[in-house]
Amino acid sequence: MKITFCGAAGEVTGSQHLIECGSLRVLLDCGLFQGRRGETRAKNSHFHHNPAELDFVILSHAHIDHCGNLPSLYAKGFRGPVYCTDPTADIADIMLRDSVNIQAEDARYLNKKRDPNEPRVEPLYGEREVHGIVKQFDPVHMGEWIQPHKEVRFRFSEAGHIIGSAITELEFQEAGETRRLVFTGDLGRRDLPLLHDPALVNGCDILITESTYGNRVHAPASDLKAELARIVREAVKSGGKVIIPAFSLGRTQQVVYFLNELVNAKEIPRVPVFVDSPLSNRLTDVFRRHADLFDADVQATLLTDADAFGFHGLTYVTSQSESMGLNRHRGPVVIIAASGMCESGRVLHHLKHAVEDPANTIVMIGFQAEHTLGRRLVERLPRLRILDREYELRAKVETLNGLSGHADIHDFKWWFDHMAQTTGIGQAFLVHGEPTSAAALSAVLKDYCDEPPIIAEPFKTYEV
C-alpha cells in the first residue's frame, strides 16, 4: 500500500490524501488550500495524481478545506462516487455553490492586479463542475459498512467536529490479508454544544490523524458561553459593537445557539443580533432539517423552544443593502459575519468600520491560519490592511478558543488510549497541523504506536 499526502501536510488547509492498494486508488478528501492569494492559486490549480484514475473519493466533512476542490477533480476527469454522510452531502452542495462565486471574485481581483502581458486568470471552476460533482455524491449512514470494491470496505463513525463529520475506517484486502486504515478527518472535541462526542474506534494498522491543536488544551465550551455573556454585557454598557468573524458552517450556529440560551435564561440584556451571511442562513436551515442528529442538550432545548437557532432580537440578514446599513447602526449591536479567518466576505466591511474605535470589540473564535487577517487580529498587530487600506487597531480583541471544533491534547489522548487498548496502532501519520502542533502530538502518539509516528511531508509517497 502507498499513501501520498497531496494536501494538509505540514499545514492545516487543503486536506487531500491518496491511497493506492494494488490497482485501487482512493482519495481521502479534496479540499481547497487557503492562505496567501498567489500561493493559494498555484496549489489549488494542480493535482499530484490523475483524477480520472481514481476509483472513489471519501469525504470526511463539508468544510471547504476538505471538500472545496472536488469540482476541479470533476473538471479533470473524475467520474466515480463521492461517499459521505447525508448532512455532509447537503452542506457540501451549498458550500460548493457558494465557492463558485468566491472563485469568480478572486479571478476578477487577480485580473485587476495582473500585468497586461500576463494571461487572464480564470476561476478554478464554475457551476457546471459543481453540478457534475454533486450528482456523484453517494450518501452513507453512520455505522453502515459499505463495499465499493472487492478489495476494500469502509464505514463512517461520528467525528464530533461539525454536523455530519465522520471518522473513516477502511479495511483493505492485500496479499490475502486484511489491513485496517483509520482516517480521523477533523477529530472533534468532547462536550461541544450541539454535537455528539467523537466515537471511539478500534485500533488499526495505519492511522492518519489530524493534529491542528496537538499542542493545546482548550477551555471548556461552557467557559466560552460565560465569556460571550460578559462581552455582550460590556458592549451594551459602553455602547459599542461586537463583531464576531465566524465560519458560516459550524461556528455561526454554535454562537447563535449560545446566544439563544443566554437570551432564554435572561443572562444578557436585550441587544440586536445580526447574522450577516447568506451562506450561514442557508446552512442554518440544513441544521434545522437535521436537528434529530444533535446531542441531548439540544433535544432538551427543543422540548420548550421551537427553534434553537432563533430568538427575539435576532435577524438573519440577506441583502447587501441590509448588510451595508449595519455599519450605520447606532448603539450596541452584535454582528456575526463570515469569513471566519477574515479573508473575504461581508465581515471585512464590518471590520474596517469597527477596528479603529476603542468602544468596539472583535471576538475571534476558532483556528486562524498563518498569513490571514484573522491571525493578524489574534496577534493584535497595531496596523491592519483591510480591503487594500491601512487601519489602526484600536478596538479590543477577544480570543475565545472554547468553541474550537478540533480535539485538544486531552481529547487525543482519550481517543488514542482506546485504540491502544483494543488492537493497537501500527504506523501513524500526522497531517492537518502546523509543524509545532504536529511535533507535539507526535511526541504523545509515539507511546501508543508500534512504529515512530511520521509527520507527513507534502507530496511524499510512503509505502506501508
C-alpha positions in Angstrom: 0.0 0.0 0.0 1.2 3.5 -0.8 0.0 6.8 0.7 0.7 10.2 -0.9 -0.1 13.3 1.1 -1.3 15.8 -1.5 -2.5 18.5 0.9 -2.7 19.4 4.6 0.8 18.0 5.1 2.9 20.4 7.2 0.0 22.8 7.2 -3.7 23.0 8.1 -5.7 23.5 4.9 -6.2 21.6 1.7 -6.9 18.1 3.0 -6.2 15.5 0.3 -4.6 12.1 0.7 -4.2 9.4 -2.0 -4.3 5.7 -1.0 -3.0 3.2 -3.6 -3.5 -0.5 -2.9 -2.9 -2.8 -5.9 -5.0 -1.3 -8.7 -7.3 0.5 -6.3 -6.9 4.3 -6.0 -8.9 6.1 -3.2 -8.8 9.8 -2.4 -9.5 10.9 1.2 -10.9 14.5 1.0 -10.3 17.0 -1.8 -10.1 20.4 -0.1 -9.1 23.9 -1.1 -5.8 25.3 0.2 -6.4 28.6 2.0 -3.8 31.3 2.6 -1.9 33.9 0.5 -3.8 34.5 -2.7 -0.9 33.8 -5.1 0.2 30.7 -3.2 -3.4 29.5 -2.9 -4.0 29.8 -6.7 -0.9 27.8 -7.5 -1.7 25.0 -5.1 -5.3 24.6 -5.9 -4.8 24.6 -9.7 -2.8 21.4 -9.9 -3.3 17.8 -8.7 -0.3 15.5 -8.0 -2.3 12.5 -9.3 -4.6 11.7 -12.2 -8.2 12.4 -11.1 -9.5 10.2 -13.9 -7.8 7.2 -12.4 -9.5 7.4 -9.0 -12.0 4.7 -8.1 -13.8 6.8 -5.5 -13.4 9.7 -3.0 -14.3 9.6 0.7 -15.3 13.0 2.0 -14.9 13.3 5.8 -17.0 16.5 6.1 -18.1 19.6 4.3 -15.7 22.3 5.4 -14.3 24.0 2.3 -10.7 23.0 3.1 -11.9 19.3 2.9 -14.4 19.5 0.0 -13.7 22.7 -1.8 -11.6 21.3 -4.7 -14.0 18.5 -5.6 -15.3 20.4 -8.7 -11.8 20.7 -10.1 -11.5 16.9 -9.7 -14.6 16.5 -11.8 -13.2 19.0 -14.4 -10.1 16.8 -14.8 -12.0 13.6 -15.5 -13.0 12.1 -12.1 -16.4 10.3 -12.5 -16.5 7.9 -9.5 -18.7 8.2 -6.4 -18.0 10.6 -3.6 -19.0 8.8 -0.3 -20.1 11.0 2.6 -22.9 11.2 5.2 -26.3 12.7 4.4 -25.7 16.1 6.2 -22.3 16.4 4.5 -23.9 15.9 1.1 -26.5 18.6 1.8 -23.9 21.0 3.2 -21.2 20.4 0.6 -23.7 21.2 -2.1 -24.3 24.6 -0.6 -20.7 25.3 0.2 -19.5 24.4 -3.4 -22.2 26.6 -5.0 -21.0 29.5 -2.8 -17.4 28.7 -3.7 -18.3 29.3 -7.4 -18.9 33.0 -6.5 -15.7 33.2 -4.5 -13.7 31.7 -7.4 -15.2 34.3 -9.8 -14.5 37.1 -7.3 -10.9 36.0 -6.8 -10.3 35.8 -10.6 -11.7 39.3 -11.0 -9.4 40.6 -8.3 -6.3 38.9 -9.7 -7.1 40.1 -13.2 -7.2 43.7 -12.0 -3.8 43.3 -10.4 -2.1 41.3 -13.3 0.4 42.6 -15.7 -1.3 43.3 -19.1 1.1 41.0 -20.8 0.2 38.0 -18.5 -2.7 35.7 -19.4 -6.0 36.2 -17.8 -6.8 34.3 -14.6 -9.9 32.0 -14.9 -11.9 30.7 -11.9 -10.9 27.3 -10.7 -14.3 26.0 -11.6 -17.9 27.1 -12.3 -21.5 25.9 -11.9 -21.1 23.1 -14.4 -18.3 21.4 -12.5 -20.2 21.8 -9.2 -23.4 20.4 -10.7 -21.4 17.5 -12.0 -19.6 16.5 -8.8 -22.7 17.0 -6.6 -24.5 14.3 -8.8 -21.7 11.9 -7.8 -22.3 12.3 -4.1 -23.4 9.0 -2.6 -24.6 9.4 1.0 -23.9 6.7 3.5 -25.4 6.2 7.0 -23.1 6.3 10.1 -22.0 2.9 11.2 -23.0 1.1 7.9 -20.3 -1.0 6.3 -20.1 -0.3 2.5 -18.1 -2.4 0.0 -17.5 -0.2 -3.1 -14.8 -2.5 -4.5 -13.9 -6.2 -3.9 -10.7 -5.2 -2.2 -12.0 -2.6 0.3 -14.9 -1.9 2.6 -15.4 1.1 4.9 -17.7 2.7 7.4 -18.2 6.1 9.0 -18.3 6.9 12.7 -19.2 10.2 14.4 -16.2 12.6 14.4 -17.9 15.3 16.5 -16.3 18.1 14.5 -19.3 19.6 12.7 -22.7 18.1 11.8 -22.2 15.1 9.5 -18.4 14.9 10.1 -17.1 11.4 10.1 -14.1 9.2 11.1 -13.5 6.7 8.3 -12.5 3.1 9.0 -11.2 1.3 5.8 -10.4 -2.4 5.6 -8.2 -3.3 2.5 -7.6 -6.8 1.2 -3.9 -7.0 0.3 -1.9 -10.2 -0.4 -4.6 -12.3 1.3 -4.6 -10.2 4.5 -6.9 -7.5 5.8 -5.2 -4.2 6.5 -7.1 -1.7 8.5 -6.7 2.1 8.0 -8.4 4.8 10.1 -8.7 8.4 8.9 -9.8 10.9 11.6 -10.8 13.6 9.1 -11.1 16.5 11.6 -11.4 14.9 15.0 -13.8 16.8 17.2 -14.0 17.5 20.9 -16.0 16.1 23.8 -18.8 18.3 25.3 -19.1 20.7 22.4 -22.5 22.4 22.0 -24.9 20.8 19.5 -22.7 17.8 18.6 -22.2 14.3 19.9 -18.8 13.4 21.2 -16.4 11.7 18.7 -16.9 7.9 18.5 -14.2 5.6 19.9 -13.0 3.2 17.2 -10.7 0.2 17.5 -7.1 0.1 16.7 -5.6 -0.2 13.2 -2.5 -1.0 11.1 -2.4 2.6 9.7 -3.7 5.8 11.3 -3.9 9.1 9.5 -4.7 11.7 12.2 -5.2 15.5 12.1 -3.1 17.5 14.6 -4.4 21.0 14.5 -4.4 21.5 18.2 -2.0 18.8 19.2 -0.1 21.2 21.5 -3.1 22.9 23.1 -5.6 22.5 26.0 -9.0 24.1 25.2 -11.0 26.0 27.7 -14.4 24.3 28.3 -17.1 25.4 25.9 -19.2 26.4 28.9 -16.5 29.0 29.8 -16.9 30.5 26.3 -20.6 30.9 26.9 -19.8 32.8 30.1 -17.2 34.9 28.3 -19.6 35.7 25.5 -22.2 36.9 28.0 -19.6 39.1 29.6 -18.5 40.6 26.3 -22.1 41.4 25.3 -22.9 42.9 28.7 -19.8 45.1 28.4 -20.7 46.2 24.9 -24.2 47.2 25.9 -22.7 49.2 28.8 -20.2 51.0 26.5 -22.5 51.3 23.6 -20.0 49.5 21.3 -20.3 47.0 18.6 -19.3 43.3 18.9 -18.0 41.9 15.6 -17.7 38.1 15.5 -16.0 36.8 12.4 -17.3 33.2 12.2 -17.2 30.4 9.8 -20.6 30.0 8.1 -20.6 26.3 8.8 -20.5 25.3 12.5 -19.2 28.3 14.4 -22.0 30.6 13.4 -24.7 28.1 14.5 -22.8 27.3 17.8 -22.6 31.0 18.7 -26.3 31.6 17.8 -27.2 28.6 19.9 -25.3 30.0 22.9 -26.9 33.4 22.5 -30.3 31.7 22.3 -29.6 30.0 25.6 -28.4 33.3 27.2 -31.5 35.1 26.0 -33.8 32.4 27.2 -32.1 32.5 30.6 -32.1 36.3 30.7 -28.4 36.3 31.2 -27.7 39.1 28.7 -29.6 42.4 28.2 -31.6 42.9 25.0 -29.3 43.8 22.1 -29.9 43.5 18.4 -28.1 40.5 16.9 -27.5 40.1 13.2 -26.2 37.1 11.3 -24.8 38.8 8.2 -24.1 35.9 5.9 -26.5 34.5 3.3 -24.4 31.3 3.3 -24.9 30.9 7.1 -28.6 31.4 6.6 -28.8 28.6 4.1 -26.6 26.3 6.2 -28.7 27.0 9.4 -31.7 25.7 7.5 -29.8 22.5 6.9 -29.1 22.3 10.7 -32.8 22.7 11.4 -33.6 19.9 9.0 -31.1 17.6 10.7 -32.0 18.6 14.3 -32.5 14.9 15.2 -28.7 14.4 14.9 -27.8 16.8 17.6 -26.9 16.0 21.2 -29.1 15.5 24.3 -28.9 19.2 25.4 -30.3 20.4 22.1 -33.1 17.8 22.2 -34.0 19.0 25.7 -34.0 22.7 24.5 -36.3 21.7 21.6 -38.9 20.5 24.1 -39.6 24.1 25.2 -38.1 26.1 22.3 -39.2 25.5 18.8 -36.1 27.0 17.2 -32.6 26.5 18.8 -31.3 29.0 16.2 -33.7 31.8 16.6 -34.8 34.3 19.3 -36.4 37.7 19.7 -33.9 40.3 18.5 -32.1 38.0 16.1 -32.1 38.9 12.4 -30.7 36.9 9.6 -29.5 39.5 7.0 -29.9 38.6 3.3 -29.4 41.6 1.1 -26.3 43.6 0.5 -28.1 46.9 1.3 -29.2 45.5 4.7 -25.6 44.5 5.4 -24.3 48.0 4.5 -26.9 49.5 6.7 -25.5 47.7 9.8 -22.4 49.9 9.6 -24.7 52.9 10.2 -26.3 51.3 13.2 -26.1 53.5 16.4 -25.8 51.9 19.8 -24.7 48.4 20.9 -25.1 45.6 18.4 -23.7 42.1 17.8 -22.8 41.2 14.2 -21.8 37.7 13.3 -20.4 37.5 9.7 -18.2 35.4 7.5 -15.5 34.6 6.8 -14.0 33.0 10.0 -10.4 33.9 9.1 -11.4 37.4 7.8 -10.1 36.7 4.3 -13.2 37.5 2.4 -16.9 38.2 2.7 -19.0 40.8 4.5 -17.1 40.7 7.7 -14.3 42.7 6.1 -16.6 45.7 5.7 -17.7 45.5 9.3 -14.1 45.2 10.5 -13.0 48.3 8.6 -15.7 50.3 10.2 -15.0 48.9 13.7 -11.3 48.4 14.2 -10.4 52.0 14.9 -13.0 52.6 17.6 -11.9 51.5 21.2 -15.5 51.1 22.2 -15.9 48.1 19.8 -14.8 44.5 20.4 -13.7 42.0 17.8 -14.3 38.4 19.0 -12.1 35.8 17.3 -13.2 32.2 17.6 -11.6 29.1 16.0 -8.3 28.4 14.3 -6.7 31.3 12.4 -4.2 30.1 9.7 -0.9 31.9 9.1 -0.9 34.9 6.8 -4.6 35.6 7.3 -6.2 38.8 8.6 -7.7 36.7 11.4 -4.2 35.6 12.5 -3.1 39.3 12.5 -6.1 40.3 14.6 -5.3 37.5 17.1 -1.7 38.7 17.3 -3.0 42.2 17.8 -0.8 43.8 15.2 -1.1 47.6 15.5 -1.8 48.2 11.9 -4.0 46.1 9.6 -4.6 46.0 5.9 -8.3 45.6 5.1 -9.6 45.8 1.6 -6.4 47.5 0.3 -6.4 50.2 3.0 -4.4 50.5 6.3 -6.2 50.8 9.6 -5.0 51.2 13.2 -6.2 48.6 15.6 -7.8 50.4 18.5 -10.8 48.1 19.1 -10.5 45.4 21.8 -9.7 41.9 20.5 -11.0 38.9 22.5 -9.8 35.5 21.5 -12.2 32.7 22.6 -10.9 29.2 21.8 -13.6 27.3 23.7 -15.6 26.7 20.6 -12.8 25.1 18.6 -14.2 22.1 16.8 -10.8 20.3 16.9 -9.6 17.8 19.5 -7.1 19.1 22.0 -4.3 17.1 23.6 -6.6 15.6 26.2 -9.2 14.6 23.6 -6.4 13.0 21.5 -5.1 11.0 24.5 -8.5 9.7 25.4 -9.1 8.7 21.7 -5.7 7.1 21.2 -5.9 5.2 24.5 -9.0 3.4 23.4 -7.3 2.3 20.1 -4.2 1.1 22.0 -6.3 -0.9 24.4 -8.1 -2.7 21.6 -6.0 -3.9 18.7 -3.3 -1.1 19.0 -1.9 1.3 16.4 0.7 0.2 13.9 2.0 3.1 11.8 0.7 6.6 12.3 0.9 9.7 10.1 0.2 13.2 11.3 -1.5 15.7 8.9 -3.6 18.9 9.1 -1.4 20.7 11.6 1.3 23.4 11.7 4.8 21.9 12.5 4.8 22.8 16.2 1.4 21.2 16.9 2.2 18.1 14.8 5.5 17.7 16.6 3.9 18.0 20.0 1.2 15.4 19.1 3.8 13.1 17.6 5.6 13.1 21.0 2.4 11.9 22.7 1.3 9.5 19.9 4.6 7.5 19.9 3.6 5.9 23.2 0.6 4.3 21.6 2.2 3.1 18.3 4.3 0.2 17.2 6.4 2.4 15.0 7.5 6.0 15.5 4.8 8.4 14.2 5.6 10.2 10.9 4.8 13.8 10.3 3.7 13.7 6.7 5.7 15.7 4.2 3.9 17.4 1.2 3.6 15.2 -1.9 5.8 12.5 -0.4 4.7 8.9 -1.1 5.1 6.4 1.8 5.0 2.6 1.4 3.3 0.9 4.4 
